[in-house]
Amino acid sequence: MSSADPCENWSAQDAERHLLARERFGMRFGLDRMHRLLNVLELPSVSYPTIHVVGTNGKSSTTRMIAALLAREGLRVGCFTSPHLLSYRERIQLDEHDIEPARFGAAVARTVRAAELVDRTASPAGDVVTQFELLTAAALCEFEAAGVDVAVLEAGLGGRYDATNIVDSRVAVLTNVGLEHTRYLGPTVVDIAREKLDVVRAGATLVVGVDLDPDALALARSTAAERGATLQEAKAQVDVEFRSGGGYQRRNFAAAASAARAFLGRALDPAQIAEVAGSLVVRGRFEVLDGRPVTLLDGAHNDGGIEALAESLPAFTAGRRLVGVVSILDDKDAGGMLARLLLHCDALVCTACTSPRALPAATLASLAGQIGGAAATVVMGPHRALARARALAGDDGVVLATGSIYLISDLLRPEGAGGGSRL
């Protein structure tokens, strides 16, 4: 870069500020911008193999689990996930560590320069590179520069037109399929599964998660047959101890282990499987905080996620008083999510996370009142809501914060620190 280049010597903070500003461009489907962006970056195709993870829930956990398993097998592993909790750097990992701040600043700066060239020639005008596309390209280039043996990539939305579908993956993973983002992906489970399964390449291996919807499983089988891909159905892991609570994480781990085996073409070392299962914690996914009362953070953000979370609540609470702290975005089935939660909560504190898409806390409380069950309280501000829930639970109770990953992000940040990404 020349001395006049405004991107020169960007810090990680500079990169974060630019990425937040680029959110105004929103989400756009299509791969043309990604092709042009990577061509400008002189990376029309990556030299390393990839594993692609798609699905409605569990993608981030499964992606991180695959990366951890392969790293324990001695491979240099890149890992790309979204969204993040505290920093965009969390989305790009090398060997289970967030990208270093200086490397992150430089990677984003290079990609921003390339994106500016792509934006100048956008047709139609205004069809500019999105934030997610910029991050995806930065990750792919960083993995190339680092000489990874494999990169594990989590799709953002869908699969067919998602920026991550720019690569041809040796292994694809479909964690599960539920009704979400129907405006973009279609009105039925089959429609949504079809969009996600487009990442399956000819001759690849397709791993499907435990207890996949029957209609989605039937489509997965036919898709694999049509493309000459090998289909593997994950089986629940029951012979290892898990550090992470939540039965859904066992299902995610089963899919991850199947994907790692498929990539390696051999069995995994049982000791390494046990080590990963016994040590890995994915933040914000059935994460237990120290202190009293026991506080559980879970980023379940749709009906399927809440259902999976609820399966594990009776065993976890063991009869203790449970108080929920809830914020839900306006494009979710808030009524269905609250109905599942209210079956387990003794009291509910409704709030609004800092996302502009958050439903008003009063709306959530009104919905909860219509459903019936636990009394619902409105408290403005996630941290104040959490404090109220802790008081209601008492030292011997349990507090559960859930409904949106952005609520978890807010609670992990110091009060008043401001929010991060809202995409």
Secondary structure, 3 states (H helix, E strand, C coil): CCCCCCCCCCCHHHHHHHHHHHHHHCCCCCCHHHHHHHHHCCCCCCCCCEEEEECCCCHHHHHHHHHHHHHHCCCCEEEECCCCCCCHHHHEEECCEECCHHHHHHHHHHHHHHHHHHHHCCCCCCCCCCHHHHHHHHHHHHHHHHCCCEEEEECCCCCCCCHHHHCCCCEEEECCCCCCCHHHHCCCHHHHHHHHHCCCCCCCEEEECCCCCHHHHHHHHHHHHHCCCEEEECCCCCCCCCCCCCHHHHHHHHHHHHHHHHHHCCCCCHHHHHHHHHHCCCCCCCEEECCCCEEEECCCCCHHHHHHHHHHHHHHHCCCCEEEEECCECCCCHHHHHHHHHCCCCEEEECCCCCCCECCHHHHHHHHHHHCCCEEEECCCHHHHHHHHHHHHCCCCEEEEECCHHHHHHHHCCCCCCCCCCC
